[in-house]
């Protein structure tokens, strides 16, 4: 296929044709005759979402630094183009060369969210690559997955030749070198996959077999050949300051979801919230040197023309040199019309002072995530926040000029009672009361408090991975308790309440906790029109229910039961560095309502100290 992969006639009939033409600012151009490996990087969602993903930008830059590799990109075609490509049998193509994905050596798919699983099948189908890895031959593209959802890869494992566990900066060079040797020596596909399975962090699903007990739980998960590792150890970049990072990130032609320069200031989190998968799988906490960040800020703004710079972190307030970094950004860029975005801040005096300097407080709202309304429940989830701290922070914000507050909570957490649910509305009311304690002449109009609740999903490698979920009606009943409690509050006119879709949450739980037996259902869902299920306008829950019924899958098995401590999980073959003993200890602490200090206060022996870096290294000394 040449540069006319999509004719002008087709481009004129579809929404936002700039999604498919490539040639963005900072796009890498290479001659295919000069490279040995063609790698297509894929984000299985629409262009605007995928172009906002930092991980792809990092790997795109890293891979293209190799002279022998050309890393290109592809995103999920929007349904209008999907229909045309299916009808006209146009194979999916990359943005860089407009050549078919199926002609590449590798197709790398980053998997960020469970509801994108059907879009993985869309990408494979439109690329004209067999959906099941076992159906591919020596000439077919090798499909490799990565991203946070690979910490339970089993529901989609049979669609992938390889899956990378951990941070991508480490083992890809070894994989590429092995592939070049494979081609030079004339190895077949199976021989390459066998040797690739020995590379740290590489999981080859076809080299493992699963057996089940009569009750449906896993009896064993074992390699099928000698030499294949029994466990796959996640890969961790310890020296973030010198790790590859894109000084010239791609700039989209059309507005992306996050149209800004992103500075990654650290990885990991010290907090230890028991529901949070990212806080566990990205351990240990590692910080990037402030001088490196300052240099990247200058280079990236110069090389992109962006007018906003955002700090990326699970908990920005915990970055050691945050005050110095923010002062530097304000002094050097705010006067030049560059907005500074500081997500993931706690509400304290320093954070509020900083936000007051970088935001127009008349237009902005303050976002805060107590996660639970009652102190008992915050202790269960190890949030590390007291009501006193929450109200004090809100009071400082109101006195500083804020009047809009967004509060995020979860419903369906382990041990939750009706009193815990009602406490969400009561906490919102107490925050409103705090606002109206300010003299009227000092307020900025009416207080606006927006409560949003999601429904809890017990994710792999968290202390709550043994917890049960609930069905759709139970979740909605919990939301009704909160809604009724809001209506009963004195300041109810100042409080607005929204809640997440309950049916989507149930599916997220099935996919997050599922195993290989889900694969046939995923294919049925896709074949019946299931794409872009992460988008409300395309999601159809009945399609999922029907597919599960046709495949005789008992979805309650994955969601509606508390797991015994000795049950083998589908993801137990992965070694994240955080021990199961630690997770069990935290599960028991949760049920006892016992708070665990954060990593800077006291090491809890989670296992991440083996990497001897960041907070772990500080505590060891």
C-alpha positions, 0 to 999 in steps of 0.5 A: 500500500502506498501513500494513497491508503485512504483516498481523498473520497474516503477522507472527505466522508469520515469524521476528523480525517487528520486522525489518519494522515500522519506527518505530525510535528516531530514525527520520525521519518526513516527509509524502510530500506535502512532498517531491520525491524519495523515496529508498530506501536498501537493504542487501542482507542481513538487518536485523540486519546492515544496521542495523549499517552506518555508511555507511547511517546517514551517508547516511540522516542526510545525505539527510533533512537535505534538506527535498525528499528523504525517505530510507527504508530496506529490507533483504533479507527473510529466506527465510520472508518472501521465500517469502510475498511471492513467493506472495502477490505482495506488493511489497517496501516501505520501513520508514518508510512501508510503501509499495512500493519500486517507487513511489520515485524512487531505490533505492540499494543498498550493496554490501559483499560479493561473496556478497550479489550474489544478494540484489541480485536478490532486492531488485529481484525482490521490488520488482517492478522489472525485473532488467536496467536496459535493461528499465526504462521512464520510470516505473520506479525508478532503481537506484543502487549504491555501496560497496566492491564498486563498485570492480569493478561489472561483474559486476552493472553491467547491473542498475543504472541508475547506480553511485556511485564513492567516498564518498557525501557529495559528489555526491548533492546534484548528482544530486538537483538534476539529477533535480528539473530532469529532472522539471520539464523533462519529460526521459525516463530516457535523457536524465537518465542521460546528464546524470547521467554527467557528474556526478563519481563517477557511472558509467552502465553503459548508456553504455559498451560492452565488446569482447573479444579472441579469448582472452576478455580485454577489447579495449576499454571505451568510452563510447557517446556523446560527452560521457560521460567515458572514466574515472570518478574516485572521490569523496573527502571531504577535510574529515572533521571537518566532513562530515555525521555522524549525531548521532542514529543509528537504534536497532534494536528487536532486537539488531543485529550491532553494537549500539553507537555508532560513532565514525569517527576516520579514513579511509584507512590509511598501512600499504600492505599489498599484499593490502588493497583498503581500504588502497588505495581509501580513500587518502589517510589523513584524520583527524577532529578530536579535539574533533569526536569528543568532541562526537559521543561525548556526543551519540550516547550521549545520543541512542541509549541505547547502552552501548558506543562503538566507534572505527571505522578501518582502523588505529586505532593510527595515529590521531594523537590516539588516546591523548588520545581514549581517555583522554577516553572512559575518564574520561567514560564508563567509570564510567557503565557504557559499554563502549569497543571499540578494534578495529584496534589493533597490539600495542604497549605503548600499545595493551595499556595502553589495552586493559587499561583498557577491557576485562575481561581475564579475559573478553576475548581479544587479536586480532592479524593477522600475515597470514603466518607467515614473515618472508619472506612478511610482507615479500612482503605488506608487512605491516611486522611482524617476528617480534620485534615479534610475540613482544614484543607477545604477551609484554607481553599475557601479562604484562598478564593475557591468556591468549587470543590470536586470530591471523589469517593468509592462505593462497594468497598470491603466492610462498607455499611449504610452508615459509611455510604451516608457519611459521604453526603455528611462530609460534603455537607460539612465542607459546605458548612465550612464555606458558609462560615466565611463572612459573606463579603469575603465569599465568591458567590455560592459554594458548589460541591460536586460528589462523584462516586465510582464503584470498587473493583478489587484489582490484582496485586492489591490487598483487596484482591481477595475481596468480592464485588456486587451486582449492578442492582446492589451498586445502584442501591448504594448510590441511592443511599448516597443520593437520598442522604444528599437530599437530607442535608441542610446544604443540599442545594450546594451539593451535586451528586454523580455516579459511575455506570454500575453495569460497566463496573461489573464488566471491569471486574470480570475482565480485571479478575478473569482468566483465559476462559473469557477469550471466546466471549471477547471474540463474540462481543467483537463479532457482534459489533462491540468496539469502543466499549469505553465510550458510553455512546457505543457501549451495549451491556446486553451484547456482553451478557449475551456473549457470556451466556452463549459461552457458558461463562458464569460471570459471578464466579469472577466477581461475587465471591470473596477468595480464600487466601490459598486460591491460585489467581490467574496472575500469580505467575507474575512477580511484581516484587511486592510479596503476597505475604505483605498483601495478606497482612494488609488485607487483614489490617483492612478488616481490622481497620488498622492504618499502615504508615506510609513508606517514608514514615516506616518501611512495611517490608512489602518486598520492593526493597530488593531494588535498593532505590528510592524510598526503599534505599533511604529506609534501608540506610 
